[in-house]
Amino acid sequence: MDLELAKIPSGSQYNDTISQWYSKTFNSVNSLSFMINEKVIRDKKIIEHIKPVIALYYEDKFMKNVSID
């Protein structure tokens, strides 16, 4: 997804497209987190592989782009 985001030119006319990609990223990370928390994914190797990715996306993408109401 990061590669797709990098292809989008900067400018306010692309804000909707960028927002959609951030939403897809967040939804993917959220789904993986849910499956791990609900024990749908139980393989320890997979969990240990996915955890850093989830944390990175959360910190790098979500926290930098979340709007504070």
N, CA, C and O atoms as a Tripos MOL2 file, in Angstrom:
@<TRIPOS>MOLECULE
protein
  276   275    69     0     0
PROTEIN
NO_CHARGES

@<TRIPOS>ATOM
      1 N           0.8130   -1.1860    0.0000 N.3       1 MET1
      2 CA          0.0000    0.0000    0.0000 C.3       1 MET1
      3 C           0.8590    1.2530    0.0000 C.2       1 MET1
      4 O           0.5090    2.2620   -0.6120 O.2       1 MET1
      5 N           1.9750    1.1770    0.6850 N.am      2 ASP2
      6 CA          2.8690    2.3350    0.7140 C.3       2 ASP2
      7 C           3.3450    2.6890   -0.6890 C.2       2 ASP2
      8 O           3.4850    3.8650   -1.0230 O.2       2 ASP2
      9 N           3.5920    1.6780   -1.5040 N.am      3 LEU3
     10 CA          4.0260    1.9310   -2.8750 C.3       3 LEU3
     11 C           2.9320    2.6360   -3.6760 C.2       3 LEU3
     12 O           3.2160    3.5300   -4.4720 O.2       3 LEU3
     13 N           1.7000    2.2340   -3.4640 N.am      4 GLU4
     14 CA          0.5780    2.8900   -4.1530 C.3       4 GLU4
     15 C           0.4270    4.3300   -3.6970 C.2       4 GLU4
     16 O           0.1750    5.2170   -4.5140 O.2       4 GLU4
     17 N           0.5760    4.5720   -2.4050 N.am      5 LEU5
     18 CA          0.5000    5.9450   -1.8850 C.3       5 LEU5
     19 C           1.6010    6.8190   -2.4720 C.2       5 LEU5
     20 O           1.3760    7.9940   -2.7630 O.2       5 LEU5
     21 N           2.7760    6.2560   -2.6450 N.am      6 ALA6
     22 CA          3.9030    7.0210   -3.1850 C.3       6 ALA6
     23 C           3.6630    7.4380   -4.6350 C.2       6 ALA6
     24 O           4.2470    8.4190   -5.0970 O.2       6 ALA6
     25 N           2.8160    6.7090   -5.3570 N.am      7 LYS7
     26 CA          2.5240    7.0260   -6.7560 C.3       7 LYS7
     27 C           1.5600    8.1950   -6.9060 C.2       7 LYS7
     28 O           1.4730    8.7900   -7.9800 O.2       7 LYS7
     29 N           0.8380    8.5300   -5.8430 N.am      8 ILE8
     30 CA         -0.1670    9.5920   -5.9120 C.3       8 ILE8
     31 C           0.5270   10.9450   -5.7990 C.2       8 ILE8
     32 O           1.2420   11.1940   -4.8280 O.2       8 ILE8
     33 N           0.3220   11.8260   -6.7880 N.am      9 PRO9
     34 CA          0.9490   13.1510   -6.7150 C.3       9 PRO9
     35 C           0.4080   13.9460   -5.5240 C.2       9 PRO9
     36 O          -0.7120   13.7240   -5.0640 O.2       9 PRO9
     37 N           1.2240   14.8690   -5.0430 N.am     10 SER10
     38 CA          0.7510   15.7130   -3.9500 C.3      10 SER10
     39 C          -0.1560   16.8050   -4.5150 C.2      10 SER10
     40 O          -0.0750   17.1530   -5.6930 O.2      10 SER10
     41 N          -1.0050   17.3270   -3.6650 N.am     11 GLY11
     42 CA         -1.9340   18.3750   -4.0720 C.3      11 GLY11
     43 C          -3.3070   18.1070   -3.5140 C.2      11 GLY11
     44 O          -3.7100   16.9550   -3.3520 O.2      11 GLY11
     45 N          -4.0210   19.1600   -3.2230 N.am     12 SER12
     46 CA         -5.3240   19.0090   -2.5740 C.3      12 SER12
     47 C          -6.3290   18.2440   -3.4270 C.2      12 SER12
     48 O          -7.2620   17.6500   -2.8860 O.2      12 SER12
     49 N          -6.1620   18.2440   -4.7500 N.am     13 GLN13
     50 CA         -7.1110   17.5160   -5.5990 C.3      13 GLN13
     51 C          -6.9930   16.0050   -5.4220 C.2      13 GLN13
     52 O          -7.8620   15.2600   -5.8750 O.2      13 GLN13
     53 N          -5.9220   15.5440   -4.7650 N.am     14 TYR14
     54 CA         -5.7220   14.1160   -4.5420 C.3      14 TYR14
     55 C          -6.0120   13.6930   -3.0970 C.2      14 TYR14
     56 O          -5.7840   12.5390   -2.7340 O.2      14 TYR14
     57 N          -6.5060   14.6100   -2.2820 N.am     15 ASN15
     58 CA         -6.7590   14.2980   -0.8720 C.3      15 ASN15
     59 C          -7.7280   13.1350   -0.6970 C.2      15 ASN15
     60 O          -7.5280   12.2990    0.1840 O.2      15 ASN15
     61 N          -8.7780   13.0630   -1.5220 N.am     16 ASP16
     62 CA         -9.7390   11.9560   -1.4250 C.3      16 ASP16
     63 C          -9.0620   10.6120   -1.6910 C.2      16 ASP16
     64 O          -9.2910    9.6400   -0.9720 O.2      16 ASP16
     65 N          -8.2370   10.5690   -2.7180 N.am     17 THR17
     66 CA         -7.5450    9.3330   -3.0690 C.3      17 THR17
     67 C          -6.5980    8.9150   -1.9490 C.2      17 THR17
     68 O          -6.5540    7.7450   -1.5700 O.2      17 THR17
     69 N          -5.8530    9.8610   -1.4280 N.am     18 ILE18
     70 CA         -4.9300    9.5670   -0.3350 C.3      18 ILE18
     71 C          -5.6990    9.0940    0.8930 C.2      18 ILE18
     72 O          -5.2890    8.1440    1.5610 O.2      18 ILE18
     73 N          -6.7930    9.7440    1.1820 N.am     19 SER19
     74 CA         -7.6260    9.3630    2.3220 C.3      19 SER19
     75 C          -8.1370    7.9330    2.1750 C.2      19 SER19
     76 O          -8.1790    7.1840    3.1510 O.2      19 SER19
     77 N          -8.5220    7.5550    0.9670 N.am     20 GLN20
     78 CA         -9.0040    6.1900    0.7310 C.3      20 GLN20
     79 C          -7.8960    5.1670    0.9820 C.2      20 GLN20
     80 O          -8.1560    4.1040    1.5450 O.2      20 GLN20
     81 N          -6.6630    5.4760    0.5710 N.am     21 TRP21
     82 CA         -5.5550    4.5510    0.8020 C.3      21 TRP21
     83 C          -5.2360    4.4380    2.2780 C.2      21 TRP21
     84 O          -4.9400    3.3450    2.7600 O.2      21 TRP21
     85 N          -5.2880    5.5470    3.0120 N.am     22 TYR22
     86 CA         -5.0600    5.4760    4.4580 C.3      22 TYR22
     87 C          -6.1540    4.6490    5.1220 C.2      22 TYR22
     88 O          -5.8850    3.8850    6.0490 O.2      22 TYR22
     89 N          -7.3790    4.8000    4.6520 N.am     23 SER23
     90 CA         -8.4920    4.0300    5.2010 C.3      23 SER23
     91 C          -8.2830    2.5360    4.9480 C.2      23 SER23
     92 O          -8.5160    1.7170    5.8370 O.2      23 SER23
     93 N          -7.8440    2.1800    3.7420 N.am     24 LYS24
     94 CA         -7.5810    0.7690    3.4260 C.3      24 LYS24
     95 C          -6.4680    0.2130    4.3100 C.2      24 LYS24
     96 O          -6.5560   -0.9100    4.8050 O.2      24 LYS24
     97 N          -5.4240    1.0120    4.5010 N.am     25 THR25
     98 CA         -4.3160    0.5810    5.3520 C.3      25 THR25
     99 C          -4.7940    0.3520    6.7760 C.2      25 THR25
    100 O          -4.5140   -0.6880    7.3720 O.2      25 THR25
    101 N          -5.5180    1.3250    7.3210 N.am     26 PHE26
    102 CA         -6.0150    1.1970    8.6880 C.3      26 PHE26
    103 C          -6.9460   -0.0020    8.8250 C.2      26 PHE26
    104 O          -6.8540   -0.7440    9.8040 O.2      26 PHE26
    105 N          -7.8370   -0.2030    7.8610 N.am     27 ASN27
    106 CA         -8.7640   -1.3370    7.9260 C.3      27 ASN27
    107 C          -8.0260   -2.6690    7.8760 C.2      27 ASN27
    108 O          -8.4160   -3.6170    8.5570 O.2      27 ASN27
    109 N          -6.9690   -2.7500    7.0800 N.am     28 SER28
    110 CA         -6.1790   -3.9880    7.0180 C.3      28 SER28
    111 C          -5.4890   -4.2660    8.3500 C.2      28 SER28
    112 O          -5.5180   -5.3900    8.8500 O.2      28 SER28
    113 N          -4.8720   -3.2350    8.9190 N.am     29 VAL29
    114 CA         -4.1990   -3.3860   10.2020 C.3      29 VAL29
    115 C          -5.2090   -3.7280   11.2880 C.2      29 VAL29
    116 O          -4.9470   -4.5730   12.1450 O.2      29 VAL29
    117 N          -6.3600   -3.0730   11.2500 N.am     30 ASN30
    118 CA         -7.4130   -3.3310   12.2280 C.3      30 ASN30
    119 C          -7.9160   -4.7720   12.1220 C.2      30 ASN30
    120 O          -8.1430   -5.4230   13.1420 O.2      30 ASN30
    121 N          -8.0900   -5.2700   10.9140 N.am     31 SER31
    122 CA         -8.5470   -6.6520   10.7170 C.3      31 SER31
    123 C          -7.5390   -7.6560   11.2540 C.2      31 SER31
    124 O          -7.9110   -8.6170   11.9270 O.2      31 SER31
    125 N          -6.2550   -7.4320   10.9560 N.am     32 LEU32
    126 CA         -5.2130   -8.3300   11.4790 C.3      32 LEU32
    127 C          -5.1790   -8.3010   13.0000 C.2      32 LEU32
    128 O          -5.0660   -9.3440   13.6430 O.2      32 LEU32
    129 N          -5.2750   -7.1180   13.5670 N.am     33 SER33
    130 CA         -5.2760   -6.9930   15.0310 C.3      33 SER33
    131 C          -6.4550   -7.7360   15.6360 C.2      33 SER33
    132 O          -6.3020   -8.4400   16.6340 O.2      33 SER33
    133 N          -7.6240   -7.5830   15.0400 N.am     34 PHE34
    134 CA         -8.8180   -8.2620   15.5280 C.3      34 PHE34
    135 C          -8.6350   -9.7780   15.4790 C.2      34 PHE34
    136 O          -8.9520  -10.4770   16.4410 O.2      34 PHE34
    137 N          -8.1230  -10.2810   14.3540 N.am     35 MET35
    138 CA         -7.9470  -11.7320   14.2160 C.3      35 MET35
    139 C          -6.9410  -12.2800   15.2230 C.2      35 MET35
    140 O          -7.1030  -13.3980   15.7120 O.2      35 MET35
    141 N          -5.9130  -11.5110   15.5350 N.am     36 ILE36
    142 CA         -4.9430  -11.9450   16.5450 C.3      36 ILE36
    143 C          -5.5880  -11.9150   17.9310 C.2      36 ILE36
    144 O          -5.4530  -12.8680   18.6990 O.2      36 ILE36
    145 N          -6.2830  -10.8300   18.2520 N.am     37 ASN37
    146 CA         -6.9030  -10.6910   19.5720 C.3      37 ASN37
    147 C          -8.0010  -11.7180   19.8150 C.2      37 ASN37
    148 O          -8.1960  -12.1660   20.9450 O.2      37 ASN37
    149 N          -8.7140  -12.0880   18.7640 N.am     38 GLU38
    150 CA         -9.8030  -13.0650   18.8980 C.3      38 GLU38
    151 C          -9.3130  -14.5080   18.7180 C.2      38 GLU38
    152 O         -10.1130  -15.4440   18.6790 O.2      38 GLU38
    153 N          -8.0120  -14.6720   18.6110 N.am     39 LYS39
    154 CA         -7.3870  -16.0020   18.4840 C.3      39 LYS39
    155 C          -7.7760  -16.7190   17.1950 C.2      39 LYS39
    156 O          -7.7360  -17.9480   17.1350 O.2      39 LYS39
    157 N          -8.1540  -15.9600   16.1610 N.am     40 VAL40
    158 CA         -8.4020  -16.5530   14.8520 C.3      40 VAL40
    159 C          -7.0520  -16.9530   14.2480 C.2      40 VAL40
    160 O          -6.9130  -18.0160   13.6430 O.2      40 VAL40
    161 N          -6.0690  -16.0800   14.4270 N.am     41 ILE41
    162 CA         -4.6950  -16.3910   14.0420 C.3      41 ILE41
    163 C          -3.9900  -16.8300   15.3190 C.2      41 ILE41
    164 O          -3.8490  -16.0480   16.2590 O.2      41 ILE41
    165 N          -3.5490  -18.0820   15.3460 N.am     42 ARG42
    166 CA         -2.9480  -18.6300   16.5660 C.3      42 ARG42
    167 C          -1.4810  -18.9940   16.4020 C.2      42 ARG42
    168 O          -0.7800  -19.2000   17.3920 O.2      42 ARG42
    169 N          -1.0190  -19.0730   15.1840 N.am     43 ASP43
    170 CA          0.3600  -19.4700   14.9430 C.3      43 ASP43
    171 C           1.3130  -18.4150   15.4930 C.2      43 ASP43
    172 O           1.3020  -17.2670   15.0490 O.2      43 ASP43
    173 N           2.1300  -18.8050   16.4520 N.am     44 LYS44
    174 CA          3.0340  -17.8690   17.1460 C.3      44 LYS44
    175 C           4.0210  -17.2030   16.1840 C.2      44 LYS44
    176 O           4.3270  -16.0190   16.3300 O.2      44 LYS44
    177 N           4.5180  -17.9610   15.2010 N.am     45 LYS45
    178 CA          5.4620  -17.3880   14.2380 C.3      45 LYS45
    179 C           4.7950  -16.2840   13.4070 C.2      45 LYS45
    180 O           5.3890  -15.2310   13.1760 O.2      45 LYS45
    181 N           3.5860  -16.5280   12.9720 N.am     46 ILE46
    182 CA          2.8710  -15.5220   12.1900 C.3      46 ILE46
    183 C           2.5860  -14.3000   13.0460 C.2      46 ILE46
    184 O           2.7690  -13.1700   12.5950 O.2      46 ILE46
    185 N           2.1440  -14.5130   14.2650 N.am     47 ILE47
    186 CA          1.8370  -13.3960   15.1720 C.3      47 ILE47
    187 C           3.0910  -12.5620   15.4180 C.2      47 ILE47
    188 O           3.0380  -11.3340   15.3420 O.2      47 ILE47
    189 N           4.2040  -13.2030   15.7080 N.am     48 GLU48
    190 CA          5.4470  -12.4600   15.9590 C.3      48 GLU48
    191 C           5.9260  -11.7290   14.7090 C.2      48 GLU48
    192 O           6.5900  -10.6980   14.8160 O.2      48 GLU48
    193 N           5.6030  -12.2390   13.5480 N.am     49 HIS49
    194 CA          5.9660  -11.5810   12.2950 C.3      49 HIS49
    195 C           5.0650  -10.3660   12.0300 C.2      49 HIS49
    196 O           5.5360   -9.3390   11.5410 O.2      49 HIS49
    197 N           3.7930  -10.4820   12.3460 N.am     50 ILE50
    198 CA          2.8110   -9.4340   12.0520 C.3      50 ILE50
    199 C           2.8420   -8.2980   13.0730 C.2      50 ILE50
    200 O           2.6210   -7.1440   12.7050 O.2      50 ILE50
    201 N           3.1090   -8.5930   14.3340 N.am     51 LYS51
    202 CA          3.0430   -7.5840   15.3970 C.3      51 LYS51
    203 C           3.8570   -6.3230   15.1160 C.2      51 LYS51
    204 O           3.3260   -5.2250   15.2820 O.2      51 LYS51
    205 N           5.1140   -6.4260   14.7010 N.am     52 PRO52
    206 CA          5.8730   -5.1950   14.4310 C.3      52 PRO52
    207 C           5.2840   -4.3820   13.2720 C.2      52 PRO52
    208 O           5.3230   -3.1520   13.2920 O.2      52 PRO52
    209 N           4.7460   -5.0650   12.2720 N.am     53 VAL53
    210 CA          4.1400   -4.3740   11.1360 C.3      53 VAL53
    211 C           2.9120   -3.5980   11.5890 C.2      53 VAL53
    212 O           2.7180   -2.4470   11.1980 O.2      53 VAL53
    213 N           2.0890   -4.2280   12.4110 N.am     54 ILE54
    214 CA          0.8980   -3.5620   12.9270 C.3      54 ILE54
    215 C           1.2920   -2.3390   13.7440 C.2      54 ILE54
    216 O           0.7090   -1.2680   13.5780 O.2      54 ILE54
    217 N           2.2670   -2.4890   14.6170 N.am     55 ALA55
    218 CA          2.7150   -1.3640   15.4460 C.3      55 ALA55
    219 C           3.2810   -0.2390   14.5840 C.2      55 ALA55
    220 O           3.0010    0.9340   14.8300 O.2      55 ALA55
    221 N           4.0720   -0.5930   13.5780 N.am     56 LEU56
    222 CA          4.6560    0.4230   12.6960 C.3      56 LEU56
    223 C           3.5810    1.2000   11.9540 C.2      56 LEU56
    224 O           3.6120    2.4300   11.9270 O.2      56 LEU56
    225 N           2.6220    0.4890   11.3480 N.am     57 TYR57
    226 CA          1.5520    1.1750   10.6270 C.3      57 TYR57
    227 C           0.7300    2.0470   11.5600 C.2      57 TYR57
    228 O           0.3540    3.1670   11.2130 O.2      57 TYR57
    229 N           0.4550    1.5260   12.7450 N.am     58 TYR58
    230 CA         -0.3320    2.3070   13.6960 C.3      58 TYR58
    231 C           0.3930    3.5970   14.0610 C.2      58 TYR58
    232 O          -0.1960    4.6770   14.0360 O.2      58 TYR58
    233 N           1.6640    3.4760   14.3960 N.am     59 GLU59
    234 CA          2.4250    4.6530   14.8120 C.3      59 GLU59
    235 C           2.7240    5.5900   13.6470 C.2      59 GLU59
    236 O           2.6190    6.8080   13.7870 O.2      59 GLU59
    237 N           3.0940    5.0300   12.5020 N.am     60 ASP60
    238 CA          3.5390    5.8490   11.3800 C.3      60 ASP60
    239 C           2.3890    6.4340   10.5780 C.2      60 ASP60
    240 O           2.4470    7.5970   10.1790 O.2      60 ASP60
    241 N           1.3680    5.6690   10.3410 N.am     61 LYS61
    242 CA          0.2720    6.1410    9.4710 C.3      61 LYS61
    243 C          -0.8930    6.7010   10.2710 C.2      61 LYS61
    244 O          -1.3010    7.8460   10.0740 O.2      61 LYS61
    245 N          -1.4210    5.8920   11.1660 N.am     62 PHE62
    246 CA         -2.6410    6.2890   11.8660 C.3      62 PHE62
    247 C          -2.4180    7.4760   12.7980 C.2      62 PHE62
    248 O          -3.1530    8.4620   12.7370 O.2      62 PHE62
    249 N          -1.4170    7.3830   13.6510 N.am     63 MET63
    250 CA         -1.2040    8.4500   14.6370 C.3      63 MET63
    251 C          -0.8200    9.7810   13.9840 C.2      63 MET63
    252 O          -1.1460   10.8420   14.5170 O.2      63 MET63
    253 N          -0.1410    9.7430   12.8500 N.am     64 LYS64
    254 CA          0.2380   10.9770   12.1610 C.3      64 LYS64
    255 C          -0.9330   11.5900   11.3950 C.2      64 LYS64
    256 O          -0.9090   12.7820   11.0890 O.2      64 LYS64
    257 N          -1.9540   10.7960   11.0830 N.am     65 ASN65
    258 CA         -3.0240   11.2690   10.2110 C.3      65 ASN65
    259 C          -4.3980   11.2820   10.8610 C.2      65 ASN65
    260 O          -5.3820   11.6370   10.2120 O.2      65 ASN65
    261 N          -4.4820   10.9090   12.1120 N.am     66 VAL66
    262 CA         -5.7630   10.9130   12.7930 C.3      66 VAL66
    263 C          -6.1620   12.3670   13.0700 C.2      66 VAL66
    264 O          -5.3290   13.1960   13.4360 O.2      66 VAL66
    265 N          -7.4360   12.6500   12.8910 N.am     67 SER67
    266 CA         -7.8900   14.0180   13.1960 C.3      67 SER67
    267 C          -8.3930   14.0520   14.6240 C.2      67 SER67
    268 O          -9.1030   13.1540   15.0750 O.2      67 SER67
    269 N          -8.0170   15.0900   15.3140 N.am     68 ILE68
    270 CA         -8.4160   15.2750   16.7110 C.3      68 ILE68
    271 C          -9.6510   16.1650   16.7310 C.2      68 ILE68
    272 O          -9.6280   17.3020   16.2590 O.2      68 ILE68
    273 N         -10.7220   15.6250   17.2840 N.am     69 ASP69
    274 CA        -11.9940   16.3870   17.3300 C.3      69 ASP69
    275 C         -12.1270   17.1110   18.6520 C.2      69 ASP69
    276 O         -13.1200   17.8010   18.8800 O.2      69 ASP69
@<TRIPOS>BOND
     1     1     2 1
     2     2     3 1
     3     3     4 2
     4     3     5 am
     5     5     6 1
     6     6     7 1
     7     7     8 2
     8     7     9 am
     9     9    10 1
    10    10    11 1
    11    11    12 2
    12    11    13 am
    13    13    14 1
    14    14    15 1
    15    15    16 2
    16    15    17 am
    17    17    18 1
    18    18    19 1
    19    19    20 2
    20    19    21 am
    21    21    22 1
    22    22    23 1
    23    23    24 2
    24    23    25 am
    25    25    26 1
    26    26    27 1
    27    27    28 2
    28    27    29 am
    29    29    30 1
    30    30    31 1
    31    31    32 2
    32    31    33 am
    33    33    34 1
    34    34    35 1
    35    35    36 2
    36    35    37 am
    37    37    38 1
    38    38    39 1
    39    39    40 2
    40    39    41 am
    41    41    42 1
    42    42    43 1
    43    43    44 2
    44    43    45 am
    45    45    46 1
    46    46    47 1
    47    47    48 2
    48    47    49 am
    49    49    50 1
    50    50    51 1
    51    51    52 2
    52    51    53 am
    53    53    54 1
    54    54    55 1
    55    55    56 2
    56    55    57 am
    57    57    58 1
    58    58    59 1
    59    59    60 2
    60    59    61 am
    61    61    62 1
    62    62    63 1
    63    63    64 2
    64    63    65 am
    65    65    66 1
    66    66    67 1
    67    67    68 2
    68    67    69 am
    69    69    70 1
    70    70    71 1
    71    71    72 2
    72    71    73 am
    73    73    74 1
    74    74    75 1
    75    75    76 2
    76    75    77 am
    77    77    78 1
    78    78    79 1
    79    79    80 2
    80    79    81 am
    81    81    82 1
    82    82    83 1
    83    83    84 2
    84    83    85 am
    85    85    86 1
    86    86    87 1
    87    87    88 2
    88    87    89 am
    89    89    90 1
    90    90    91 1
    91    91    92 2
    92    91    93 am
    93    93    94 1
    94    94    95 1
    95    95    96 2
    96    95    97 am
    97    97    98 1
    98    98    99 1
    99    99   100 2
   100    99   101 am
   101   101   102 1
   102   102   103 1
   103   103   104 2
   104   103   105 am
   105   105   106 1
   106   106   107 1
   107   107   108 2
   108   107   109 am
   109   109   110 1
   110   110   111 1
   111   111   112 2
   112   111   113 am
   113   113   114 1
   114   114   115 1
   115   115   116 2
   116   115   117 am
   117   117   118 1
   118   118   119 1
   119   119   120 2
   120   119   121 am
   121   121   122 1
   122   122   123 1
   123   123   124 2
   124   123   125 am
   125   125   126 1
   126   126   127 1
   127   127   128 2
   128   127   129 am
   129   129   130 1
   130   130   131 1
   131   131   132 2
   132   131   133 am
   133   133   134 1
   134   134   135 1
   135   135   136 2
   136   135   137 am
   137   137   138 1
   138   138   139 1
   139   139   140 2
   140   139   141 am
   141   141   142 1
   142   142   143 1
   143   143   144 2
   144   143   145 am
   145   145   146 1
   146   146   147 1
   147   147   148 2
   148   147   149 am
   149   149   150 1
   150   150   151 1
   151   151   152 2
   152   151   153 am
   153   153   154 1
   154   154   155 1
   155   155   156 2
   156   155   157 am
   157   157   158 1
   158   158   159 1
   159   159   160 2
   160   159   161 am
   161   161   162 1
   162   162   163 1
   163   163   164 2
   164   163   165 am
   165   165   166 1
   166   166   167 1
   167   167   168 2
   168   167   169 am
   169   169   170 1
   170   170   171 1
   171   171   172 2
   172   171   173 am
   173   173   174 1
   174   174   175 1
   175   175   176 2
   176   175   177 am
   177   177   178 1
   178   178   179 1
   179   179   180 2
   180   179   181 am
   181   181   182 1
   182   182   183 1
   183   183   184 2
   184   183   185 am
   185   185   186 1
   186   186   187 1
   187   187   188 2
   188   187   189 am
   189   189   190 1
   190   190   191 1
   191   191   192 2
   192   191   193 am
   193   193   194 1
   194   194   195 1
   195   195   196 2
   196   195   197 am
   197   197   198 1
   198   198   199 1
   199   199   200 2
   200   199   201 am
   201   201   202 1
   202   202   203 1
   203   203   204 2
   204   203   205 am
   205   205   206 1
   206   206   207 1
   207   207   208 2
   208   207   209 am
   209   209   210 1
   210   210   211 1
   211   211   212 2
   212   211   213 am
   213   213   214 1
   214   214   215 1
   215   215   216 2
   216   215   217 am
   217   217   218 1
   218   218   219 1
   219   219   220 2
   220   219   221 am
   221   221   222 1
   222   222   223 1
   223   223   224 2
   224   223   225 am
   225   225   226 1
   226   226   227 1
   227   227   228 2
   228   227   229 am
   229   229   230 1
   230   230   231 1
   231   231   232 2
   232   231   233 am
   233   233   234 1
   234   234   235 1
   235   235   236 2
   236   235   237 am
   237   237   238 1
   238   238   239 1
   239   239   240 2
   240   239   241 am
   241   241   242 1
   242   242   243 1
   243   243   244 2
   244   243   245 am
   245   245   246 1
   246   246   247 1
   247   247   248 2
   248   247   249 am
   249   249   250 1
   250   250   251 1
   251   251   252 2
   252   251   253 am
   253   253   254 1
   254   254   255 1
   255   255   256 2
   256   255   257 am
   257   257   258 1
   258   258   259 1
   259   259   260 2
   260   259   261 am
   261   261   262 1
   262   262   263 1
   263   263   264 2
   264   263   265 am
   265   265   266 1
   266   266   267 1
   267   267   268 2
   268   267   269 am
   269   269   270 1
   270   270   271 1
   271   271   272 2
   272   271   273 am
   273   273   274 1
   274   274   275 1
   275   275   276 2
@<TRIPOS>SUBSTRUCTURE
     1 MET1         2 RESIDUE 1 A MET
     2 ASP2         6 RESIDUE 1 A ASP
     3 LEU3        10 RESIDUE 1 A LEU
     4 GLU4        14 RESIDUE 1 A GLU
     5 LEU5        18 RESIDUE 1 A LEU
     6 ALA6        22 RESIDUE 1 A ALA
     7 LYS7        26 RESIDUE 1 A LYS
     8 ILE8        30 RESIDUE 1 A ILE
     9 PRO9        34 RESIDUE 1 A PRO
    10 SER10       38 RESIDUE 1 A SER
    11 GLY11       42 RESIDUE 1 A GLY
    12 SER12       46 RESIDUE 1 A SER
    13 GLN13       50 RESIDUE 1 A GLN
    14 TYR14       54 RESIDUE 1 A TYR
    15 ASN15       58 RESIDUE 1 A ASN
    16 ASP16       62 RESIDUE 1 A ASP
    17 THR17       66 RESIDUE 1 A THR
    18 ILE18       70 RESIDUE 1 A ILE
    19 SER19       74 RESIDUE 1 A SER
    20 GLN20       78 RESIDUE 1 A GLN
    21 TRP21       82 RESIDUE 1 A TRP
    22 TYR22       86 RESIDUE 1 A TYR
    23 SER23       90 RESIDUE 1 A SER
    24 LYS24       94 RESIDUE 1 A LYS
    25 THR25       98 RESIDUE 1 A THR
    26 PHE26      102 RESIDUE 1 A PHE
    27 ASN27      106 RESIDUE 1 A ASN
    28 SER28      110 RESIDUE 1 A SER
    29 VAL29      114 RESIDUE 1 A VAL
    30 ASN30      118 RESIDUE 1 A ASN
    31 SER31      122 RESIDUE 1 A SER
    32 LEU32      126 RESIDUE 1 A LEU
    33 SER33      130 RESIDUE 1 A SER
    34 PHE34      134 RESIDUE 1 A PHE
    35 MET35      138 RESIDUE 1 A MET
    36 ILE36      142 RESIDUE 1 A ILE
    37 ASN37      146 RESIDUE 1 A ASN
    38 GLU38      150 RESIDUE 1 A GLU
    39 LYS39      154 RESIDUE 1 A LYS
    40 VAL40      158 RESIDUE 1 A VAL
    41 ILE41      162 RESIDUE 1 A ILE
    42 ARG42      166 RESIDUE 1 A ARG
    43 ASP43      170 RESIDUE 1 A ASP
    44 LYS44      174 RESIDUE 1 A LYS
    45 LYS45      178 RESIDUE 1 A LYS
    46 ILE46      182 RESIDUE 1 A ILE
    47 ILE47      186 RESIDUE 1 A ILE
    48 GLU48      190 RESIDUE 1 A GLU
    49 HIS49      194 RESIDUE 1 A HIS
    50 ILE50      198 RESIDUE 1 A ILE
    51 LYS51      202 RESIDUE 1 A LYS
    52 PRO52      206 RESIDUE 1 A PRO
    53 VAL53      210 RESIDUE 1 A VAL
    54 ILE54      214 RESIDUE 1 A ILE
    55 ALA55      218 RESIDUE 1 A ALA
    56 LEU56      222 RESIDUE 1 A LEU
    57 TYR57      226 RESIDUE 1 A TYR
    58 TYR58      230 RESIDUE 1 A TYR
    59 GLU59      234 RESIDUE 1 A GLU
    60 ASP60      238 RESIDUE 1 A ASP
    61 LYS61      242 RESIDUE 1 A LYS
    62 PHE62      246 RESIDUE 1 A PHE
    63 MET63      250 RESIDUE 1 A MET
    64 LYS64      254 RESIDUE 1 A LYS
    65 ASN65      258 RESIDUE 1 A ASN
    66 VAL66      262 RESIDUE 1 A VAL
    67 SER67      266 RESIDUE 1 A SER
    68 ILE68      270 RESIDUE 1 A ILE
    69 ASP69      274 RESIDUE 1 A ASP
